[in-house]
Amino acid sequence: SQTIHQWPATLVQPVGSPLSLECTVEGTSNPNLYWYRQAAGRGLQLLFYSVGIGQISSEVPQNLSASRPQDRQFILSSKKLLLSDSGFYLCAWVSGRSYGYTFGSGTRLTVV
Amino acid sequence: KNEVEQSPQNLTAQEGEFITINCSYSVGISALHWLQQHPGGGIVSLFMLSSGKKKHGRLIATINIQEKHSSLHITASHPRDSAVYICAVRTIQGAQKLVFGQGTRLTINP
């Protein structure tokens, strides 16, 4: 079956510390992968997407970066977190065949 | 102006009432999604529409491509329906990206 794993579920990090959020999918190959963020009181916004290994597109300038080292692994990183990086981060993928959208369970990041 | 607009932003109703949430969009789309977000933050996909109407249990979603408008209806609403409902459109540009509405916070009182 097709599943998506995202971790950790919650994270509290001090300003200036690094960040690594990981997302992996199972049951599919060559999916489109996405990182979305929901800041407090705001809607979801696309941060990065990837259509293949090593292919990353950024939607908004920011303090974050993304990498796709394997077909079914998508990583969101930061070298130095800012307070404004706080929010709810969602990984998602799209199957090329069914075009269904599947979301991970999300990571709630609080930068203090 | 946002590319995807939802109304209302907040909706409170009594159990059993018929609920309608509206979504209008201004971009070309390949599909429209209705999503449900519970207080913990997790998001569940309710519907994906490219035309017409879909029904799942007490939930009905419709889309009018010409008018660039979609509605989500809940019949016989129940307190467990309380959640944020989000409209998102899949743009026709490459990579199947989603553009989200701001969400509608629905509260159903017993």
HADDOCK unambig.tbl for C-alpha pairs under 7 A between the chains (distance, minus, plus):
assign (segid A and resid 32 and name CA) (segid B and resid 95 and name CA) 6.91 0.50 0.50
assign (segid A and resid 42 and name CA) (segid B and resid 102 and name CA) 6.51 0.50 0.50
assign (segid A and resid 43 and name CA) (segid B and resid 100 and name CA) 6.59 0.50 0.50
assign (segid A and resid 43 and name CA) (segid B and resid 101 and name CA) 6.46 0.50 0.50
assign (segid A and resid 43 and name CA) (segid B and resid 102 and name CA) 4.55 0.50 0.50
assign (segid A and resid 43 and name CA) (segid B and resid 103 and name CA) 6.83 0.50 0.50
assign (segid A and resid 44 and name CA) (segid B and resid 100 and name CA) 5.98 0.50 0.50
assign (segid A and resid 51 and name CA) (segid B and resid 95 and name CA) 6.72 0.50 0.50
assign (segid A and resid 103 and name CA) (segid B and resid 43 and name CA) 6.41 0.50 0.50
assign (segid A and resid 105 and name CA) (segid B and resid 42 and name CA) 4.93 0.50 0.50
assign (segid A and resid 106 and name CA) (segid B and resid 41 and name CA) 6.89 0.50 0.50
assign (segid A and resid 106 and name CA) (segid B and resid 42 and name CA) 6.16 0.50 0.50
